[in-house]
Amino acid sequence: MKKLDFFATTMTGIEDIAAHEVKELLGCKVTPDIGKVFYKSSLDSVYILNVAARTLNKVMLNLCRSRFRDLDDIYRLSRGIDYSWLIDPDQSFAVRSERVGSHDFTSIDVSRVVGQAVIDSYLETSRVRLKVNLDSPDVEIYCLVRGDEFLMGVNLTGESLHKRGYRIYEHPAAIKPTLAAAMLFLSGWKGRGRLIDPMCGGATIPIEAAYIARNIAPNKSRRNYNFLKLKIFSCSEFMRSREQILKKEETRKPEVYGMEKYRFHLEGGMRNAEEAGVSGDIRFKLGDATVASDYPEECFDFFVVNPPYGIRMTPKRIKLERLYELFLSAVKEVSDNSILVLITAAKRKFRKALEKVDLEVLSYREVLYGHLNTTIFKCRT
Ligand SMILES: C[S@@+](CC[C@H](N)C(=O)[O-])C[C@H]1O[C@@H](n2cnc3c(N)ncnc32)[C@H](O)[C@@H]1O
């Protein structure tokens, strides 16, 4: 089968984890880049990643990656591409652009110039003027201008894959499932051993942990994908590929726990787990993560947690640094030689707490979460 160039977007800071996942799923060489990964593969890779990938946002067909000087260059690069093998004459398209760096034009200028280039190229190859539909196009072209690099692709996914569809309870500080999955991969969780998220909120981390343990494809129920509107893809092949992926689901019961201090969130998390189809795989408990005696009696191999790191989710009357210190002391008391993976935007406070409790930091990494600079710590207890 013919190999094509693709890239897939992810969060800045977890590209190596996403690259590793894509390599595992497709068996091809994958190159991480800022907020994305590049790879070459056949069309079925699109079916596989859109259903099974846990750490990706969008899968794109790579149309152009080049250095450029100005908008004229961007026009020339996008005008030189043949779109007729991808877009039908009666289909509409839209160009969505992002720009990073300092330029004397805006992202709207990029979309306008590329839009014109697509129309001009199609007129030449097919003698048809393609329609533009900015609200609900058949084909969505994505452009990224970063410094002097111009990247152009077709969004094959549509809405980001982090919208898994199981979140019927919207926790006010929920973590993105893609980031939760990346933290779980970082911890080394493969479904063996015992794992707890002691401040589980809406249960994103326990749900993703159960998915990994049972090899459940995170987007197994999703039906709406942009690639299904493109003539180069086949719906029946997609269904076949999806069936193959779903057959790999395992029935064994993982040991995943979720604990939370507030009943309201705990019940919301339980509803999410039910919706995700893994309520039987997670044991929920009302409890305080800073109190050792509140933890289940079992010994845990993995603690993966997204504690409060702002004012909004921190319980009243307790300072964040103190909360971290009490939490780490409790974890130390109930564990022995376990792995703790934790994300926080208050890294200095967390580091101070680590020093006080004397836990070994194995690694840490910065992750851009929306506009927030967060750090993921991996520690040994
Ligand atoms: C950032 S939120 C977690 C969100 C969750 N990861 C999700 O995706 O829905 C932090 C959670 O920790 C809970 N929490 C705060 N202090 C706690 C404590 N001492 N013990 C247990 N849970 C606590 C909060 O109620 C909140 O639900």
The ligand as a Tripos MOL2 file, in Angstrom:
@<TRIPOS>MOLECULE
LIG
   27    29     1     0     0
SMALL
NO_CHARGES

@<TRIPOS>ATOM
      1 C1         -7.6800   19.1490   39.7480 C.3       1 LIG1
      2 S1         -8.9900   18.2880   40.4540 S.3       1 LIG1
      3 C2         -8.8870   16.6840   39.7230 C.3       1 LIG1
      4 C3         -9.6780   16.5960   38.4410 C.3       1 LIG1
      5 C4         -9.6820   15.2060   37.8310 C.3       1 LIG1
      6 N1         -8.3480   14.7880   37.4510 N.3       1 LIG1
      7 C5        -10.6210   15.1620   36.6520 C.2       1 LIG1
      8 O1        -10.1590   14.9860   35.5060 O.co2     1 LIG1
      9 O2        -11.8240   15.3370   36.8270 O.co2     1 LIG1
     10 C6         -8.4550   17.9870   42.0700 C.3       1 LIG1
     11 C7         -9.4300   17.2240   42.9160 C.3       1 LIG1
     12 O3         -8.8410   16.9560   44.1780 O.3       1 LIG1
     13 C8         -9.8560   16.9820   45.1540 C.3       1 LIG1
     14 N2         -9.2090   17.1470   46.4720 N.ar      1 LIG1
     15 C9         -8.6790   18.2730   47.0150 C.ar      1 LIG1
     16 N3         -8.1310   17.9960   48.2170 N.ar      1 LIG1
     17 C10        -8.2940   16.6760   48.4140 C.ar      1 LIG1
     18 C11        -7.9170   15.7830   49.4510 C.ar      1 LIG1
     19 N4         -7.2750   16.2120   50.5450 N.pl3     1 LIG1
     20 N5         -8.2400   14.4800   49.3310 N.ar      1 LIG1
     21 C12        -8.8840   14.0190   48.2330 C.ar      1 LIG1
     22 N6         -9.2710   14.8180   47.2280 N.ar      1 LIG1
     23 C13        -8.9750   16.1270   47.3040 C.ar      1 LIG1
     24 C14       -10.7190   18.1440   44.7140 C.3       1 LIG1
     25 O4        -12.0130   18.0390   45.2950 O.3       1 LIG1
     26 C15       -10.7250   17.9530   43.2000 C.3       1 LIG1
     27 O5        -11.8170   17.1600   42.8110 O.3       1 LIG1
@<TRIPOS>BOND
     1     1     2 1
     2     2     3 1
     3     2    10 1
     4     3     4 1
     5     4     5 1
     6     5     6 1
     7     5     7 1
     8     7     8 2
     9     7     9 1
    10    10    11 1
    11    11    12 1
    12    11    26 1
    13    12    13 1
    14    13    14 1
    15    13    24 1
    16    14    15 ar
    17    14    23 ar
    18    15    16 ar
    19    16    17 ar
    20    17    18 ar
    21    17    23 ar
    22    18    19 1
    23    18    20 ar
    24    20    21 ar
    25    21    22 ar
    26    22    23 ar
    27    24    25 1
    28    24    26 1
    29    26    27 1
@<TRIPOS>SUBSTRUCTURE
     1 LIG1         1 GROUP 0 **** ****
